[in-house]
Amino acid sequence: MTMHPDDLLDQLKKTATPRKQTTLDLIHEVCREQYERGSRDFSVATIARIAADRGGPSKGAIHNKTGDDYKGLIKAWAEHTGGVTRKVRQVSENPYTELIEKIENPALRSMMAGILAENRRMRREITLLKAEGNRVIDMRPQSDQPPPQLLPASTDLFPSEIEALRHAVSDRVFNDQGWTTDAEGRVLNEYGRPIFKPGYVTAIRKIIGDGTKRIETGKGKFDVTEVD
């Protein structure tokens, strides 16, 4: 019969150093949260990703020989809850689905999913237009109407949604969380481990723009200001 995770944790901590005991407690806590949220995913990749954001070991560290106790604790949780230790890779038509799922903030995750859905819709429309054949469009400004203007990517967002995105990459949030960003747009935690992939910060800043500007949308005109 498989040992209960709580009992295994107590046994492993008896011969562990204080630092390793702390790490074992963290792995145990992450696994318990997976169980409580109804997830069956107890793969090392998933548990390590969540633990690393809290200062825990990386996936590589757990896979090393010195990480056998961590793997054993994760396996005990998987067997105790009917979970799986190997993540099933699902093929999605949206290559950004996995990236969106890693965003822990529900509001921001939903917002980014909506933006990508709109992007897919526009790409489909462009494909349909191309299928109809080549067309010549006179882009010269007419004397009785203003020249065409390019609208920002945030055209269909509400002011509160713009503010939420700006807040997500603000200096105050980064300082409070101990985060930094690099030249490729990654977000790094206080230990230098990446939280979001390259392009995360730059993508949001392209959507919201920098500084204060007046944006005209289908929902009216509003000023977008910097949120700390």
Protein Blocks (a to p, Z undefined) as FASTA:
>chain_A
ZZdfklmmmmmmmmpcfklmmmmmmmmmmmmmmmmnopabfcfklmmmmmmmnopacfkl
mmpmklmmmmmmmmmmmmmnopafbdcddddfblklmmmmmpmblklmmmmmmmmmmmmm
mmmmmmmmmmnopcdddfbdcfkbccdddddfklmpcfklmmmmmmmmgmklmmmnopac
dfkopacdfkopafbdghklmmmmmmnogajdddddfkbccdddddZZ
